[in-house]
């Protein structure tokens, strides 16, 4: 009985330490997420996309995807929402900003307006944006 109680106490202490360690790690990560500056961008039409990026999007468009692609000084970021049952969807780029270690992009899929007559054919909404090339930064998708 005494041995079982000691095992339970040890388990509780280890669990508490793990929770504190995990939560502490999350707090440190949140500090690194502070916005350094907003980034300017342009939405890139399909014709303006680099061929290699357009090919990858063509292969992945049926499922949601997130792609970053660098060509020279330009950084392209593509976000797709996979197959939708109708047309009329659009994508809003809510934010694009730089943190100390990352570039953060936040997008939202906007459904067809109720007053719109959306064609009942499958569509594959995605957006490609182009911004200045920022070396050594990963893209975080939200």
GUFILUM-597654 format. One record per residue (C-alpha): x, y, z; residue number from 0; chain; residue in three letters. Coordinates in Angstrom, 3 decimals, padded with zeros to 6 digits. Each point is the difference from the previous one (the first is absolute). Example, Ala and Ser with C-alpha at 12.3 -4.5 7.8 and 13.67 -1.06 7.14 Angstrom:
BEGIN
          x          y          z    nr   kette   rest
    012.300   -004.500    007.800     0       A    ALA
    001.370    003.440   -000.660     1       A    SER
***
This chain:
BEGIN
          x          y          z    nr   kette   rest
    000.000    000.000    000.000     0       A    UNK
    002.792    002.406    000.925     1       A    UNK
    001.835   -000.778   -003.248     2       A    UNK
   -003.164    000.694   -002.053     3       A    UNK
   -000.492    003.399    001.679     4       A    UNK
    003.620    000.933   -000.720     5       A    UNK
   -000.471   -000.968   -003.653     6       A    UNK
   -003.126    002.168   -000.243     7       A    UNK
    001.799    002.967    001.627     8       A    UNK
    002.935   -000.423   -002.389     9       A    UNK
   -002.350   -000.161   -002.983    10       A    UNK
   -001.852    003.154    001.121    11       A    UNK
    003.270    001.896    000.513    12       A    UNK
    001.373   -001.056   -003.402    13       A    UNK
   -003.281    000.950   -001.677    14       A    UNK
   -000.009    003.423    001.702    15       A    UNK
    003.600    000.638   -001.083    16       A    UNK
   -000.843   -000.987   -003.578    17       A    UNK
   -003.002    002.348   -000.083    18       A    UNK
    002.056    002.908    001.351    19       A    UNK
    002.766   -000.731   -002.511    20       A    UNK
   -002.459   -000.171   -002.932    21       A    UNK
   -001.817    003.189    001.025    22       A    UNK
    003.294    001.767    000.575    23       A    UNK
    001.136   -000.959   -003.492    24       A    UNK
   -003.196    001.393   -001.492    25       A    UNK
    000.512    003.299    001.797    26       A    UNK
    003.494    000.346   -001.452    27       A    UNK
   -001.310   -000.754   -003.476    28       A    UNK
   -002.722    002.655    000.347    29       A    UNK
    002.635    002.648    000.795    30       A    UNK
    001.789   -000.762   -003.279    31       A    UNK
   -003.235    000.556   -001.942    32       A    UNK
   -000.013    003.777    000.484    33       A    UNK
   -000.604    001.880   -003.213    34       A    UNK
    003.070    001.876   -001.214    35       A    UNK
   -001.703    001.540   -003.032    36       A    UNK
   -002.791   -000.485   -002.510    37       A    UNK
    001.106   -001.155   -003.429    38       A    UNK
   -001.246    001.424   -003.264    39       A    UNK
   -001.138   -002.524   -002.583    40       A    UNK
   -001.708   -000.363   -003.328    41       A    UNK
   -002.432   -002.696   -001.048    42       A    UNK
    001.457   -001.874   -002.960    43       A    UNK
   -002.185   -001.173   -002.871    44       A    UNK
    000.462   -003.493   -001.393    45       A    UNK
    001.788    001.395   -003.066    46       A    UNK
    002.524    001.858    002.200    47       A    UNK
    000.884   -003.018    002.152    48       A    UNK
    003.334   -001.732   -000.593    49       A    UNK
   -000.524   -003.170   -002.042    50       A    UNK
    001.401   -002.269    002.739    51       A    UNK
   -002.387    001.443    002.600    52       A    UNK
   -002.982   -000.204   -002.351    53       A    UNK
    000.832   -003.683   -000.658    54       A    UNK
    000.138   -000.820    003.734    55       A    UNK
   -003.305    001.790    000.601    56       A    UNK
   -001.561   -001.978   -002.870    57       A    UNK
    001.085   -003.236    001.665    58       A    UNK
   -001.170    000.970    003.503    59       A    UNK
   -003.157    002.061   -000.643    60       A    UNK
   -002.515   -002.758    000.775    61       A    UNK
    000.972    000.020    003.691    62       A    UNK
    000.816    002.943    002.279    63       A    UNK
    003.605    001.132   -000.396    64       A    UNK
    002.508    002.572    001.236    65       A    UNK
    003.091    000.713   -002.074    66       A    UNK
    002.849    002.475    000.207    67       A    UNK
    002.264    000.408   -003.024    68       A    UNK
    003.012    002.268   -000.443    69       A    UNK
    001.222    001.143   -003.391    70       A    UNK
    002.823    002.512    000.016    71       A    UNK
   -000.995    002.808    002.355    72       A    UNK
   -003.703   -000.855   -000.171    73       A    UNK
   -001.881   -002.097    002.541    74       A    UNK
   -003.237   -001.589   -001.198    75       A    UNK
   -002.488   -001.351    002.509    76       A    UNK
   -002.915   -002.143   -001.181    77       A    UNK
   -002.960   -001.135    002.093    78       A    UNK
   -002.678   -002.281   -001.408    79       A    UNK
   -003.181   -001.299    001.565    80       A    UNK
   -000.496   -003.159   -002.042    81       A    UNK
   -003.024   -001.046   -001.980    82       A    UNK
   -003.223    001.916    000.672    83       A    UNK
   -003.422   -001.053   -001.262    84       A    UNK
   -000.716    003.194   -001.929    85       A    UNK
    001.570    003.133   -001.421    86       A    UNK
   -000.149    003.473    001.511    87       A    UNK
    002.606   -000.401    002.757    88       A    UNK
    002.657    002.573    000.755    89       A    UNK
    002.892    000.194    002.425    90       A    UNK
    000.796    002.885    002.295    91       A    UNK
    003.590    000.656    001.069    92       A    UNK
   -000.649    001.278    003.520    93       A    UNK
    003.620    000.560    000.991    94       A    UNK
    003.512   -000.383   -001.340    95       A    UNK
    002.712    001.008    002.415    96       A    UNK
    003.529   -000.724    001.101    97       A    UNK
    001.062   -001.099    003.467    98       A    UNK
    003.535   -000.430    001.213    99       A    UNK
    000.168   -003.561   -001.357   100       A    UNK
   -002.943   -000.489   -002.372   101       A    UNK
   -002.318    001.455   -002.573   102       A    UNK
   -003.631   -000.441    001.029   103       A    UNK
   -002.893   -000.172   -002.437   104       A    UNK
   -003.630   -000.223    001.059   105       A    UNK
   -002.680   -000.700   -002.599   106       A    UNK
   -003.717   -000.732    000.011   107       A    UNK
   -002.149   -001.811   -002.545   108       A    UNK
   -003.101    002.028   -000.797   109       A    UNK
   -002.977   -001.925   -001.347   110       A    UNK
   -002.261    001.076   -002.835   111       A    UNK
   -002.427    002.800    000.793   112       A    UNK
   -003.530   -001.263    000.554   113       A    UNK
   -001.276    002.321   -002.723   114       A    UNK
    002.637   -001.334   -002.428   115       A    UNK
   -000.916   -002.739   -002.378   116       A    UNK
    003.001   -002.239    000.564   117       A    UNK
    000.538   -002.583   -002.679   118       A    UNK
   -000.404   -003.483    001.433   119       A    UNK
    003.346   -001.202   -001.324   120       A    UNK
    003.042   -000.835    002.058   121       A    UNK
    002.433    002.858    000.561   122       A    UNK
    003.444    000.149    001.555   123       A    UNK
    000.433    003.402    001.647   124       A    UNK
    003.525    001.115    000.742   125       A    UNK
    001.975    003.200    000.242   126       A    UNK
    003.621    000.708   -000.893   127       A    UNK
    001.687    003.090    001.375   128       A    UNK
    003.441    001.410   -000.691   129       A    UNK
    002.110    001.991    002.427   130       A    UNK
    003.631    000.893    000.429   131       A    UNK
    002.328   -002.929    000.554   132       A    UNK
    000.888   -000.385    003.634   133       A    UNK
    002.890   -002.394    000.520   134       A    UNK
    000.110   -002.592    002.752   135       A    UNK
   -003.582    000.442    001.159   136       A    UNK
   -002.582   -002.719    000.011   137       A    UNK
   -003.587    000.727   -000.942   138       A    UNK
   -002.629   -000.631    002.660   139       A    UNK
   -003.495   -000.569   -001.344   140       A    UNK
   -003.024    000.879    002.119   141       A    UNK
***
